[in-house]
Amino acid sequence: MTVRFVPPWTMLILVVATVVVAPGWSLVWGSEPEIVARVNGDPITRSQWQRMTTDPVTRRLYQRETGIAQPDPGELSRWSLQHLINQRLTFQEAERRGITVADVVAHSQPNRVRGRFKGAAKFQKWLRSRALDEKSLRETIRTDLLVSHVRAALVQDIRVSDDQVQAHYEAHKDQLRVPEQVRLRIIAVKNRAAADDIVAAVHKGDEFDRLARERFIPLKPGEIGEPLQGSAESIVVRLEERRPARTKTLTEARPEIEQRLLPAKQRDVLQAWLAEQERKSRIEILH
């Protein structure tokens, strides 16, 4: 990665997930969309940086990734700049792969967002709170869709290996359990007296299955019966089978294990890809 610094900025070092800056660095917002950085020649403007820094969504993403509930404003600004640099690297990968977002898709999404608000005034208030207008909202949505498509392409062939599944299975068997299960046969009748008759008949030797066929409340498939008086008064239950709790087999547990492990593996791949792109790219920080 080639990083060119233009005075009077102090030294800035780019890493995969953050931007580390010497203590004297300060942010000065301007009214014009000045260029604050270039990624392989593609510009990042001050207005884009400011919009991302002030967006509540950015704060939530920062809190989720760092675990810091109250981020320092300067650190949040540096993190936002790094996020924009990562976006530019992702856009360039999209261009190399021929990945695009159709105009019809990008233009239809704001209507879906607008539909979540009761009235145009509330929608416009929400836009202003994020320093957006409808045009910039469309561009933001286009950006999010494009980034999602590129990330999906980068991780589409990532799989959890058999060895990883086996190791997780052996280490977490106590969490991979099938709970105790029971299979019941139930006769639902209209009143307590009818239920008592069934219990008495079973105790005398009548077959439960025959009584169930003869005395159940008749319904056709899909029909809903009238409310019963209460389970204690109108239902007779026979336990057909009890299956004790057990550990899942490896085959049974595999989908759950893959669901646990795959997201972290995909994140590792994406971080490694970003690190490699930064190493190969020319990133200029300007002032």
DOTIRO-967200 format. One record per residue (C-alpha): residue number from 1; residue in one letter; x, y, z. Coordinates in steps of 0.001 Angstrom, whole numbers, plus 500000, padded with zeros to 6 digits. Layout:
BEGIN
ROVEX|NUM|A|X|Y|Z
...
//
This chain:
BEGIN
ROVEX|1|M|500000|500000|500000
ROVEX|2|T|501338|503429|499082
ROVEX|3|V|500205|506214|501397
ROVEX|4|R|501137|509792|500473
ROVEX|5|F|500781|512441|503143
ROVEX|6|V|500298|516084|502224
ROVEX|7|P|501353|518652|504916
ROVEX|8|P|500367|519933|507392
ROVEX|9|W|498836|516645|508565
ROVEX|10|T|500665|514609|511151
ROVEX|11|M|501530|511022|510375
ROVEX|12|L|498618|508670|509893
ROVEX|13|I|498946|504899|509747
ROVEX|14|L|496234|502826|508136
ROVEX|15|V|495453|499355|509427
ROVEX|16|V|492686|496904|508626
ROVEX|17|A|489979|497948|511067
ROVEX|18|T|491014|501363|512362
ROVEX|19|V|492990|504499|511640
ROVEX|20|V|495749|505312|514106
ROVEX|21|V|496668|508986|514180
ROVEX|22|A|499224|510993|516122
ROVEX|23|P|497663|512984|519006
ROVEX|24|G|497828|516388|517294
ROVEX|25|W|495327|515486|514544
ROVEX|26|S|492168|517618|514461
ROVEX|27|L|489088|517748|512220
ROVEX|28|V|487914|521003|510624
ROVEX|29|W|484636|520898|508709
ROVEX|30|G|484323|523072|505620
ROVEX|31|S|481234|524171|503690
ROVEX|32|E|482663|522902|500399
ROVEX|33|P|483022|519208|499606
ROVEX|34|E|486810|519215|499858
ROVEX|35|I|488642|516007|499146
ROVEX|36|V|490058|514480|502338
ROVEX|37|A|491396|511232|500870
ROVEX|38|R|491922|509351|497643
ROVEX|39|V|491894|505580|497184
ROVEX|40|N|493657|504609|493975
ROVEX|41|G|492606|508021|492700
ROVEX|42|D|488957|507811|493799
ROVEX|43|P|488094|510774|496054
ROVEX|44|I|486472|510844|499482
ROVEX|45|T|484938|514238|500235
ROVEX|46|R|484673|516032|503531
ROVEX|47|S|480863|516066|503289
ROVEX|48|Q|480802|512284|502865
ROVEX|49|W|483063|511916|505894
ROVEX|50|Q|480941|514280|507971
ROVEX|51|R|477711|512550|506958
ROVEX|52|M|479049|509159|507961
ROVEX|53|T|480442|510425|511259
ROVEX|54|T|477159|512048|512314
ROVEX|55|D|474878|509216|511151
ROVEX|56|P|473423|507320|514173
ROVEX|57|V|473843|504088|512214
ROVEX|58|T|477608|504668|512132
ROVEX|59|R|477663|505095|515904
ROVEX|60|R|475768|501825|516370
ROVEX|61|L|478138|499983|514021
ROVEX|62|Y|481135|501386|515903
ROVEX|63|Q|479639|500353|519253
ROVEX|64|R|478925|496848|517960
ROVEX|65|E|482399|496333|516482
ROVEX|66|T|484406|497884|519330
ROVEX|67|G|482196|497278|522356
ROVEX|68|I|482610|500959|523348
ROVEX|69|A|479268|502432|524423
ROVEX|70|Q|480376|506087|524383
ROVEX|71|P|482883|506560|521555
ROVEX|72|D|485328|509441|521595
ROVEX|73|P|484303|511859|518799
ROVEX|74|G|487790|511932|517315
ROVEX|75|E|488077|508159|517338
ROVEX|76|L|484633|507831|515768
ROVEX|77|S|485719|510234|513011
ROVEX|78|R|488881|508249|512321
ROVEX|79|W|486887|505003|512275
ROVEX|80|S|484416|506585|509825
ROVEX|81|L|487239|507605|507479
ROVEX|82|Q|488588|504068|507525
ROVEX|83|H|485091|502789|506774
ROVEX|84|L|484887|505072|503741
ROVEX|85|I|488312|503878|502554
ROVEX|86|N|487094|500288|502845
ROVEX|87|Q|484004|501242|500836
ROVEX|88|R|486136|502635|498017
ROVEX|89|L|488202|499438|497940
ROVEX|90|T|484971|497456|497763
ROVEX|91|F|483586|499622|494932
ROVEX|92|Q|486755|499030|492954
ROVEX|93|E|486391|495281|493464
ROVEX|94|A|482796|495536|492238
ROVEX|95|E|484030|497232|489070
ROVEX|96|R|486626|494509|488513
ROVEX|97|R|483969|491815|488939
ROVEX|98|G|481326|493622|486884
ROVEX|99|I|478945|493817|489872
ROVEX|100|T|476323|496567|489585
ROVEX|101|V|473072|497607|491255
ROVEX|102|A|470245|498240|488821
ROVEX|103|D|468770|501765|488874
ROVEX|104|V|465274|500370|489317
ROVEX|105|V|466363|498605|492503
ROVEX|106|A|468195|501604|493932
ROVEX|107|H|465254|503911|493175
ROVEX|108|S|462580|501589|494578
ROVEX|109|Q|464211|501136|497966
ROVEX|110|P|463649|504727|499205
ROVEX|111|N|459915|504220|498646
ROVEX|112|R|460038|501237|500974
ROVEX|113|V|461857|503336|503560
ROVEX|114|R|459329|506156|503149
ROVEX|115|G|456503|503665|503714
ROVEX|116|R|457696|503027|507268
ROVEX|117|F|456794|506592|508276
ROVEX|118|K|453355|508038|508931
ROVEX|119|G|453432|511031|506669
ROVEX|120|A|455958|512880|504557
ROVEX|121|A|456889|515276|507364
ROVEX|122|K|458183|512507|509598
ROVEX|123|F|460118|511011|506695
ROVEX|124|Q|461760|514360|505926
ROVEX|125|K|462596|514847|509616
ROVEX|126|W|464274|511427|509640
ROVEX|127|L|466286|512346|506540
ROVEX|128|R|467462|515625|508097
ROVEX|129|S|468529|513851|511285
ROVEX|130|R|470945|511828|509145
ROVEX|131|A|472098|514759|506998
ROVEX|132|L|470400|513161|503975
ROVEX|133|D|468045|514162|501216
ROVEX|134|E|466231|511762|498895
ROVEX|135|K|469077|511768|496357
ROVEX|136|S|471744|510970|498949
ROVEX|137|L|469438|508340|500468
ROVEX|138|R|469299|506582|497100
ROVEX|139|E|473075|506706|496849
ROVEX|140|T|473422|505365|500391
ROVEX|141|I|471104|502469|499579
ROVEX|142|R|472965|501809|496324
ROVEX|143|T|476232|501759|498287
ROVEX|144|D|474880|499317|500862
ROVEX|145|L|473521|496986|498184
ROVEX|146|L|476751|497092|496201
ROVEX|147|V|478877|496381|499279
ROVEX|148|S|476594|493474|500208
ROVEX|149|H|476876|491969|496714
ROVEX|150|V|480670|492211|496716
ROVEX|151|R|480989|490697|500178
ROVEX|152|A|478676|487855|499187
ROVEX|153|A|480849|487191|496131
ROVEX|154|L|484035|487201|498213
ROVEX|155|V|482737|484606|500702
ROVEX|156|Q|480475|482507|498491
ROVEX|157|D|482937|479598|498401
ROVEX|158|I|483856|479710|502098
ROVEX|159|R|482938|476530|503921
ROVEX|160|V|483470|475115|507384
ROVEX|161|S|485791|472128|507080
ROVEX|162|D|485020|468655|508393
ROVEX|163|D|487857|468999|510909
ROVEX|164|Q|486434|472267|512224
ROVEX|165|V|482982|470760|512567
ROVEX|166|Q|484392|467714|514368
ROVEX|167|A|486490|469835|516739
ROVEX|168|H|483538|472056|517635
ROVEX|169|Y|481332|469016|518139
ROVEX|170|E|483779|467407|520549
ROVEX|171|A|484254|470656|522489
ROVEX|172|H|480567|471571|522780
ROVEX|173|K|478655|468300|523053
ROVEX|174|D|476953|469537|526203
ROVEX|175|Q|475304|472304|524127
ROVEX|176|L|474281|470064|521246
ROVEX|177|R|471393|468238|522856
ROVEX|178|V|468011|466853|521867
ROVEX|179|P|465614|467484|524786
ROVEX|180|E|463404|464814|526274
ROVEX|181|Q|460474|464023|524003
ROVEX|182|V|457115|462394|524624
ROVEX|183|R|454462|461141|522225
ROVEX|184|L|450911|461364|523502
ROVEX|185|R|447548|460003|522387
ROVEX|186|I|444709|462318|523308
ROVEX|187|I|440941|461913|523358
ROVEX|188|A|439108|465231|523551
ROVEX|189|V|435474|465021|524662
ROVEX|190|K|432799|467565|525466
ROVEX|191|N|432610|467247|529235
ROVEX|192|R|434124|465745|532344
ROVEX|193|A|431540|462990|532570
ROVEX|194|A|432458|461653|529140
ROVEX|195|A|436144|461760|530080
ROVEX|196|D|435456|459796|533287
ROVEX|197|D|433584|457155|531271
ROVEX|198|I|436601|456694|528989
ROVEX|199|V|439035|456322|531907
ROVEX|200|A|436757|453806|533575
ROVEX|201|A|436377|451826|530341
ROVEX|202|V|440149|451685|529828
ROVEX|203|H|440633|450443|533393
ROVEX|204|K|438103|447660|532657
ROVEX|205|G|440125|446550|529638
ROVEX|206|D|438688|448463|526684
ROVEX|207|E|441190|449488|524035
ROVEX|208|F|442210|453137|524174
ROVEX|209|D|442499|453328|520368
ROVEX|210|R|438938|452042|519864
ROVEX|211|L|437582|454516|522398
ROVEX|212|A|439493|457290|520674
ROVEX|213|R|437888|456405|517337
ROVEX|214|E|434393|456223|518819
ROVEX|215|R|434311|459138|521237
ROVEX|216|F|436463|461894|519859
ROVEX|217|I|434947|465244|518883
ROVEX|218|P|434496|464802|515106
ROVEX|219|L|436321|467339|512946
ROVEX|220|K|437328|467422|509320
ROVEX|221|P|440921|468300|508341
ROVEX|222|G|441426|472016|508733
ROVEX|223|E|438357|472563|510937
ROVEX|224|I|438596|474208|514336
ROVEX|225|G|436499|472756|517127
ROVEX|226|E|434403|474628|519673
ROVEX|227|P|436209|475708|522860
ROVEX|228|L|436446|472894|525406
ROVEX|229|Q|435596|473373|529057
ROVEX|230|G|439193|472958|530108
ROVEX|231|S|441956|470423|529727
ROVEX|232|A|441503|469022|533247
ROVEX|233|E|437844|468292|532548
ROVEX|234|S|437630|467178|528956
ROVEX|235|I|440871|465561|527731
ROVEX|236|V|442088|462029|528339
ROVEX|237|V|445787|461465|527655
ROVEX|238|R|447783|458272|527170
ROVEX|239|L|451570|458325|527048
ROVEX|240|E|452601|456436|523923
ROVEX|241|E|456389|456870|524082
ROVEX|242|R|459032|458709|526093
ROVEX|243|R|462427|459469|524585
ROVEX|244|P|465110|460600|527045
ROVEX|245|A|467286|463648|526361
ROVEX|246|R|470444|462829|524431
ROVEX|247|T|473423|464337|522637
ROVEX|248|K|472901|464968|518948
ROVEX|249|T|474880|462864|516533
ROVEX|250|L|477519|464658|514475
ROVEX|251|T|475239|464468|511419
ROVEX|252|E|472333|465989|513337
ROVEX|253|A|474516|468718|514835
ROVEX|254|R|476379|469682|511667
ROVEX|255|P|473910|472353|510363
ROVEX|256|E|473865|474052|513768
ROVEX|257|I|477666|473958|514029
ROVEX|258|E|478098|475404|510538
ROVEX|259|Q|475650|478181|511391
ROVEX|260|R|477740|479000|514467
ROVEX|261|L|481154|478926|512778
ROVEX|262|L|480552|480260|509264
ROVEX|263|P|479944|483967|510075
ROVEX|264|A|483247|484305|511959
ROVEX|265|K|485100|482524|509178
ROVEX|266|Q|483564|484842|506597
ROVEX|267|R|484554|487889|508652
ROVEX|268|D|488134|486641|508809
ROVEX|269|V|488198|486243|505032
ROVEX|270|L|486815|489751|504474
ROVEX|271|Q|489309|491310|506898
ROVEX|272|A|492185|489500|505226
ROVEX|273|W|490943|490659|501828
ROVEX|274|L|490767|494294|503009
ROVEX|275|A|494267|494066|504454
ROVEX|276|E|495582|492761|501144
ROVEX|277|Q|493786|495471|499170
ROVEX|278|E|495210|498183|501420
ROVEX|279|R|498681|496730|501025
ROVEX|280|K|498408|496863|497226
ROVEX|281|S|496567|500174|496945
ROVEX|282|R|497624|503798|496842
ROVEX|283|I|495800|505623|499633
ROVEX|284|E|496351|509359|499989
ROVEX|285|I|495256|511313|503049
ROVEX|286|L|494841|514992|502190
ROVEX|287|H|494136|518217|504041
//
